[in-house]
Amino acid sequence: MKQGKRMGVFEAFNAKPNSGTNGGGGVLFATDIAARGLDFPDVDWVVQADCPEDVAAYIHRVGRTARYTSSGRSLLLLLPSEKDAMLSQLSEAKIPLQQLKHNPSKVQAIGPSLSALLSKNHELKAFAQSALIAFLRSVYLQPNKAVFDAAALPVQEFAESLGLLAAPQLKFMKRVGKKVVDEVVLGAAAAAGDHLQQRQQQPGGDQQQQQQGLGKRQRQDEQQQQQQPSSESEDDSY
């Protein structure tokens, strides 16, 4: 979205009457571009649909509500792989949070309906695929690996929640699995190197084995030489 259009959306949202005056209100979907430097009057709720990259980002996000003398609320949605580390970091920053649990009876599965919709609208399906790829790449590139673990993401479940039957194959996600493989292979190689070094450090260990092998080979050659004259004499006598 270009700057001019972005400012138009910002001004239109601020011009809407809130629910406390004329029964109006509005919802603004925004990225972290709107997390700082903008003043939204009369914002009651800030819903963080994904995990902030750090504590400072969380503070800037929730700062869009409770401006000056006003009050406000914030809701943070976290994945199971993000929960413990992110809550620990917020606790260290003296930011108290109250955990809420959803009502299972109010949860409705929208995956099948979205799949039917995407099967009829190829443009919308392309948007869903782009959204999935952008989200996975953003998690993969996050520097805070204690919170953002791309290998722990439920990729297939997330794809189904967007109405996609399967998640696309992504090269950078394959590199996430390759990291684990490298750790195993390189670890085994390092262990083999340590074993070889230990053998080399043993006094005369490899040299003694080589001498033993050489002596065995010499004995075999001598036995063959002793057998050859007898065979030749037998041939002459015949």
C-alpha positions as CSV (number, residue, x, y, z in Angstrom):
1,M,0.0,0.0,0.0
2,K,1.4,3.4,-1.0
3,Q,1.8,6.2,1.5
4,G,-1.1,8.3,0.0
5,K,-3.6,5.4,0.3
6,R,-2.2,4.5,3.7
7,M,-2.9,8.0,5.0
8,G,-6.4,8.0,3.5
9,V,-7.2,4.8,5.4
10,F,-5.8,6.3,8.6
11,E,-7.9,9.4,8.3
12,A,-11.1,7.5,7.4
13,F,-10.7,5.3,10.4
14,N,-10.2,8.2,12.8
15,A,-13.2,10.0,11.3
16,K,-15.5,7.1,12.2
17,P,-17.6,7.8,15.4
18,N,-16.9,5.4,18.2
19,S,-19.4,3.1,19.8
20,G,-19.7,5.4,22.8
21,T,-21.3,8.3,20.9
22,N,-23.4,7.4,18.0
23,G,-23.4,3.7,18.1
24,G,-20.7,3.5,15.4
25,G,-17.2,2.1,15.5
26,G,-14.7,0.5,13.2
27,V,-12.0,-2.1,12.9
28,L,-8.6,-1.3,11.4
29,F,-6.4,-4.2,10.2
30,A,-2.8,-3.0,10.3
31,T,0.8,-4.2,10.3
32,D,3.5,-3.0,12.7
33,I,3.8,0.2,10.6
34,A,0.9,1.5,12.6
35,A,2.4,0.4,15.9
36,R,4.2,3.6,16.6
37,G,4.2,7.3,15.7
38,L,0.4,7.4,15.0
39,D,-2.3,8.7,17.3
40,F,-5.6,6.8,17.1
41,P,-8.2,8.5,19.3
42,D,-10.8,6.4,21.2
43,V,-9.3,3.0,20.4
44,D,-10.8,0.5,22.9
45,W,-9.1,-2.7,21.9
46,V,-5.8,-3.7,20.4
47,V,-5.8,-7.3,19.2
48,Q,-2.4,-8.6,18.4
49,A,-3.1,-11.5,15.9
50,D,0.5,-12.6,16.0
51,C,3.4,-12.5,18.4
52,P,5.5,-9.3,18.6
53,E,9.1,-9.6,17.7
54,D,10.2,-8.4,21.2
55,V,9.0,-6.6,24.3
56,A,9.5,-3.2,22.8
57,A,7.2,-4.1,19.9
58,Y,4.5,-5.3,22.3
59,I,4.6,-2.0,24.2
60,H,4.3,0.1,21.0
61,R,1.4,-2.0,19.9
62,V,-0.7,-1.7,23.0
63,G,0.2,2.0,23.2
64,R,-2.3,2.6,20.4
65,T,-5.0,2.3,23.1
66,A,-5.3,3.9,26.6
67,R,-4.1,7.2,25.2
68,Y,-3.6,10.0,27.8
69,T,-6.3,9.7,30.4
70,S,-8.4,7.1,28.4
71,S,-8.5,3.4,29.2
72,G,-8.1,0.5,26.9
73,R,-7.6,-3.2,26.6
74,S,-5.2,-5.5,24.6
75,L,-5.4,-9.1,23.6
76,L,-2.3,-11.1,22.5
77,L,-2.6,-14.3,20.6
78,L,0.3,-16.7,20.8
79,L,1.2,-20.1,19.3
80,P,2.1,-22.9,21.6
81,S,5.7,-22.7,20.4
82,E,5.8,-19.0,21.2
83,K,4.0,-19.0,24.5
84,D,6.5,-19.9,27.2
85,A,9.4,-17.8,25.9
86,M,7.4,-14.7,25.1
87,L,5.5,-14.7,28.4
88,S,8.8,-15.1,30.2
89,Q,10.3,-12.1,28.4
90,L,7.2,-10.0,29.2
91,S,7.3,-11.1,32.8
92,E,11.0,-10.0,33.1
93,A,9.9,-6.6,31.8
94,K,7.3,-6.3,34.6
95,I,4.4,-6.5,32.2
96,P,1.5,-8.5,33.8
97,L,-0.7,-10.6,31.6
98,Q,-3.9,-12.6,32.4
99,Q,-4.3,-15.8,30.4
100,L,-7.7,-16.3,28.9
101,K,-9.2,-19.6,27.6
102,H,-11.6,-19.8,24.7
103,N,-15.0,-21.4,25.1
104,P,-15.0,-24.7,23.0
105,S,-18.7,-24.4,22.4
106,K,-18.2,-21.1,20.6
107,V,-15.5,-22.4,18.2
108,Q,-16.6,-23.0,14.7
109,A,-14.5,-24.7,12.0
110,I,-14.3,-22.5,8.9
111,G,-11.7,-24.5,6.9
112,P,-14.2,-26.4,4.8
113,S,-16.1,-23.2,3.9
114,L,-12.9,-21.4,3.0
115,S,-11.8,-24.4,0.8
116,A,-15.0,-24.3,-1.1
117,L,-14.6,-20.5,-1.6
118,L,-11.0,-20.8,-2.8
119,S,-11.9,-23.5,-5.3
120,K,-14.2,-21.0,-7.0
121,N,-11.9,-17.9,-6.7
122,H,-8.4,-18.5,-7.9
123,E,-7.4,-14.9,-7.1
124,L,-8.4,-15.4,-3.5
125,K,-6.5,-18.7,-3.4
126,A,-3.4,-16.9,-4.6
127,F,-3.8,-14.3,-1.8
128,A,-4.1,-17.2,0.8
129,Q,-0.9,-18.8,-0.6
130,S,1.0,-15.5,-0.5
131,A,-0.2,-14.9,3.1
132,L,1.0,-18.3,4.2
133,I,4.4,-17.9,2.6
134,A,4.8,-14.4,4.0
135,F,4.0,-15.6,7.5
136,L,6.4,-18.5,7.4
137,R,9.2,-16.4,6.0
138,S,8.7,-13.7,8.7
139,V,9.0,-16.4,11.4
140,Y,12.0,-17.9,9.7
141,L,13.8,-14.5,9.6
142,Q,13.0,-13.5,13.2
143,P,16.3,-13.1,15.2
144,N,14.6,-14.1,18.5
145,K,14.9,-17.8,18.0
146,A,13.9,-18.5,21.6
147,V,10.4,-17.3,20.7
148,F,10.2,-17.9,16.9
149,D,11.0,-21.5,15.9
150,A,10.1,-22.2,12.3
151,A,10.6,-25.9,12.7
152,A,7.9,-26.0,15.4
153,L,5.2,-24.3,13.3
154,P,2.0,-26.3,12.5
155,V,2.3,-25.5,8.8
156,Q,-0.3,-27.9,7.5
157,E,-2.9,-26.8,10.1
158,F,-2.2,-23.2,9.3
159,A,-2.6,-23.9,5.6
160,E,-6.0,-25.6,6.3
161,S,-7.1,-22.6,8.4
162,L,-6.6,-20.4,5.3
163,G,-8.7,-22.8,3.1
164,L,-5.7,-24.4,1.4
165,L,-5.7,-28.2,1.0
166,A,-1.9,-28.4,1.4
167,A,1.0,-26.2,2.3
168,P,3.4,-25.3,-0.6
169,Q,6.9,-26.7,-0.6
170,L,9.3,-23.9,0.5
171,K,13.1,-24.0,0.1
172,F,13.8,-21.9,3.2
173,M,11.6,-24.3,5.3
174,K,13.7,-27.2,4.0
175,R,16.7,-25.4,5.4
176,V,15.1,-25.5,8.8
177,G,15.1,-29.3,8.7
178,K,18.6,-29.3,7.2
179,K,19.9,-27.6,10.3
180,V,18.9,-30.6,12.4
181,V,20.5,-33.0,9.9
182,D,23.7,-31.0,9.8
183,E,23.9,-31.1,13.6
184,V,23.6,-34.9,13.5
185,V,26.1,-35.4,10.6
186,L,28.6,-32.9,11.7
187,G,28.4,-34.2,15.3
188,A,29.1,-37.8,14.1
189,A,32.0,-36.5,11.9
190,A,33.4,-34.6,14.9
191,A,33.2,-37.7,17.1
192,A,35.0,-39.8,14.4
193,G,37.7,-37.1,14.2
194,D,38.2,-37.3,17.9
195,H,38.5,-41.0,17.8
196,L,41.1,-40.8,15.0
197,Q,43.0,-38.2,16.9
198,Q,43.1,-40.4,20.0
199,R,44.4,-43.3,17.9
200,Q,47.1,-41.1,16.5
201,Q,48.1,-40.0,19.9
202,Q,48.7,-43.6,21.1
203,P,52.5,-44.3,21.1
204,G,53.3,-46.5,18.1
205,G,49.7,-47.8,17.8
206,D,49.2,-47.3,14.0
207,Q,52.9,-48.0,13.3
208,Q,52.7,-51.3,15.2
209,Q,49.6,-52.4,13.2
210,Q,51.3,-51.5,9.9
211,Q,54.4,-53.5,10.9
212,Q,52.3,-56.5,11.8
213,G,50.5,-56.3,8.5
214,L,53.9,-56.0,6.6
215,G,55.3,-59.0,8.5
216,K,52.4,-61.1,7.6
217,R,52.7,-60.2,4.0
218,Q,56.4,-61.0,4.0
219,R,55.8,-64.5,5.5
220,Q,53.2,-65.2,2.7
221,D,55.7,-64.2,0.0
222,E,58.4,-66.4,1.6
223,Q,56.0,-69.4,1.6
224,Q,55.2,-68.9,-2.0
225,Q,58.9,-68.7,-3.0
226,Q,59.6,-71.9,-1.1
227,Q,56.8,-73.7,-2.9
228,Q,57.9,-72.6,-6.4
229,P,61.2,-74.6,-6.6
230,S,59.5,-77.8,-5.6
231,S,56.9,-77.4,-8.3
232,E,59.5,-76.7,-10.9
233,S,61.6,-79.8,-9.9
234,E,58.5,-81.9,-10.1
235,D,57.9,-80.6,-13.6
236,D,61.4,-81.4,-14.7
237,S,61.3,-84.9,-13.3
238,Y,58.1,-85.5,-15.0
